[in-house]
């Protein structure tokens, strides 16, 4: 399968490559990002390289996809978005995303997520997806506002769902059904 390149008014969504390692490290080593994200803070550039390898392996095994979010005007990578995994049998996918903090609040994440949600629900995608899920830390209000703006509905709290930084964390579940986009 060829990696699907998507474009929006201001963005190009394409595959990550080894030239993106430093930007990815900058994002995942930033305490502002990690405070609201379910991963350990990066301390070495090699962790960013390993993450790109992980994303590539998910795509090659047809179990997920992650796009680089790039400014169309300059090609600068400003974050990533995609589906951390999907399940062909229950027709669902789990969405994930992050941006460099200097690009927060400018509508880029909304633009990118709207595009990939429309894509995965379209006939262009290689299997039928009925549901997209977003797991968000309760303290991450901007992310909750973002997914609700796209049409996700809050469905509840998954107590002790994730483990990182030597602790269990609750996650809020948001869901978007294919039929929600038609409303």
Secondary structure, 3 states (H helix, E strand, C coil): CCCCCEECCCEEEEECCHHHHHHHHHHHCCHHHHCCCCCCCCCCHHHHHHHHHHHHHHHHCCCCEEEEEEECCCCCEEEEEEEEEEECCCCEEEEEEEECHHHCCCCHHHHHHHHHHHHHCCCCCCCCCCEEEEEECCCCHHHHHHHHHHCCEEEEEEEEEEEECCEEEEEEEEEEEHHHHHC
